[in-house]
C-alpha cells in the first residue's frame, strides 16, 4: 500500500488552509528516505522517527501513515505568529501527541529544531535546509490518530502549565505509558519516588503491569485524570501532593 497521510494531520492541514496557509505536503517525495514523512512500513525500526517513540519502535497506530505535516506560512506575519504560538505550547509540555517541530516562526530569525525527546525546553538551530517559509510538525507514530486542534476553535482548554519546583525532577517532556519491553530512565525516577511514598513498586524503568496498576491507583486516589499514563500532572503529583 502506498503512503497515506495520517487522518488527523490531514484534518489539521484542512484547518490551516482555511486560515489562508499552504499545504506543503505530508507524504515525502523520493528525497525523503527517512523520518516522519515516510510510513513506518518503509523504514527500519532504527529510524529516529520509530526509535524515539515512547510506545516503542513497533507501535505505530497505522503502518501506512506518514506522520508529519508541512504547514506553509510563506512569510505571512499573522500565520507565522500562529506557528510561534504552537512552538511555545510545545516548549511548555503541551500537545503530547506532537514530538517534533522544524521552522522559522520569528521573522528575521534562524530556522529552529525542537524535539520532545531532547527535552521540551530545548530549542536548537536547525542544521538542515529549507523550512524558512513552512513549519514541519511531526506526531508520535503511536499517537498519530490524535487531533491536536492547532488551528481550530474546537480545541479543548490548554493543559495547565507547570513550572519547575525546587527539589523535584523536571518532567521528561513526553508521556510514559505501558510498554513492558522498554526501559526508561525517567520512569525509574518516578518509580523510585513512588516507592518512597510507600507504594509497592519496583524501580526498574519498565512500565509493566505493576507500574500501570500503581499509576491507575494513584490517579484515582489523588483525583487526577485517570488514564494510566504518566503525564506532567501525574509526574508532578508524585513530589508535590501529600502522602495519604
N, C-alpha and C positions, 0 to 999 in steps of 0.2 A: 504493500500500500504506500502511496506517495505521502509526502509531508502534509500535515494538516495543522493549521494554526489553532492553538488551544482556544476553545469556545469562549471562555471568559476574557481572554486577551482580545479576541475579535470584537466582543461587546465593548471593551474599554476603547478600542480603536474607533468604533462607531460613535461613542460619546465625544471622543477627541475631534473627529472630523466635523461633528455637529457644531463644535465651538469655533470652527474655522481652521483647525490644524490639519496636517497632512499625514497620510498613512504611508510610511516608508517601507513597510513590509514586516513580515513575521517569519515565514519560512525563508531560510537563507538561499542565496544563489550558489553557483559552483565555487565561489571563493570562500564560502563559509563551510569549512570542513570539520569544525568542532564547535562546541558550545551550545548555548540555549536556542540558537536559530535552527538547529538540527533536531529531528526527532530522536528519541532515545534509542530506537532500534537501528540507527545508522552510525552510532558512535560507541566506543568501548566504555566499560564501567570505570576505566581510569580517567575518562574525560572529566575536566573540572566541574562541568555542569551536572554530572552524576555523582562524582566522588564527594562533593561537599554537602550533598543533600542530607539533612539531619535524619531522614527516614531510611537512608541507605541508598546505595547506587542502584539497587534493583527494585525500587519502589515508585516508579513513575505512575501517575494517575492513568496516563494513556501513552503507550509506547510510540504511537504515531504522531504525537503532538510536538510541534515546536513551541517553546515556552518563553519566547522573548518578542517584544514588540518595539518597533522604531517609530516614535511619535515625533513628527516634524513640526517645529515651530517656525522655521525659515526666517528667523531673526525678528519675528513679531514680538514686541516688548511684553504685551499682555499674555501671550501664550507662553513665552519664555518664563515669565514670572510664575505661571502655574507649575512649571517644572521645578522651579526653586522651592515652591511650597511642598511638592511631593518629596524632594530630597530632604527638606527639613524634617518632615514627618518620619522618613526612614531613619534619619540620624537620631530621632527620639525613641526609636524602637517600635514604632507603629508599623502597620501594614505587614504583618508577619508572613504573608504568602509571597512577598516580593523579596528577592535576595540580591539583586544587582542593579546598579544604575550607572550609566555612562552618558555624560552630556556636558553641555556648557550653559547652565541655567542663568548665568550672570553675564550681561553684555560686557565685552572687553576683557573677560577673564579666560583662564585656560579651560580646556576640557578636563573634567574630573571623573575619577573612578571610585565607586563605593561598592563594597561587597559585605553582606551581612556576616559572612564567616570570618571576616577580618576584624569585626567589632563595629557596632553601629555608629560609634563616634569617629571612626577612621575614614578620612577622605584624602585621596591621593591624586596627584596629577596623572592623567591618562597618557600612556606612552605609545598608544597605537595611533591609527589615522582616522580622520573623519569625526563625526559626532558633533560638529560645530553648529549645525542647523537642525539637529534632531537629538532626541534622548532615547537611548536604548534602555529598556526596563525588562528585567527577567523575573519570572516566577520560579519558585522551587518546583521541580518536576512532580514531586509528591503532592503539591498543593495547587497544581495548575487548574483545578476545577473551581477555585475560589475567586469570586469577584473582589476587586479592591475598591471599586467605585471612585477612581481617582478624579474623574471629571464629571461626575453625575450628581445631581441633587438627591439621589436615592441613597447616598452614603449613610451608614449608621453613625452615631456620635463618635468622635475621635476617642481613641483609647487614652486613659489617664497618662500623664507624663510623670515619670518617676525620676527624681534627681538622686544622685548618689548620697548615701548616708554613711557617715564615718563609721568604720568598723564592720561594714557588710560588703561582700564582694559584688562588683558590678554585674548586672545581668549580661549574659554572653552575647545577646543580640539575636538569638534565634530560639524558637520553642524547642523544648526537649520533650520527646514523645516516645511511645512504646516501640522499642527496637532491640530485642534481646541479643541480636548478633553484633551490635556495635558498642564500642566503649567510648565514653565521652568524659574528658577530664572535668568539664564544668559540672556535669551531672554528679560526679564523685564529690565535688564541693558541696552541692546541695544535699546529697545523701548523708554526708558527714554531719552537716548541720542538723538534719532531721534526727539522726541518731543521738546527737547531743540534747535534743529536745525530748528524748525518751521514746521515740518511735523504734519499732523493731524493723530495722532496715540495714542492709549490708552496703557499705560504701565501696562498691567495686566498679562504678562507672557504667554499669549495664542497666538499661531500662527494661527490666523484665517484669514478670507478674507481681513480685513482691513490691517493687517500687511503684508500679501502677496502682496497686492496692493502697499504698500509703498516700499517693497523690490524691486519689479519689476521697479517701477518708479525711485527709487534712483539709481539702477544699470544702467538703460538707461541714466539717467541724467549725471552720472559720467563715462559713457562708460566702465563699468565693464562687466564681463561676466554675461549675463542676464539669470539666471536660477531660480530665485525666491527663492533661498536658501541663508542663511547667513553663508558663509564660512569665512576663515581667511581674504580674501581680502575685502569682504563687511563689515565684523566686524570692521576692522581697519579703513576703509574709513570713518566710522561714526565719528571718532575722528580726523583724520588726513587730510581729504580733505576740501577744502574751501567751506563755505556755499555760495550758489549762488541763 
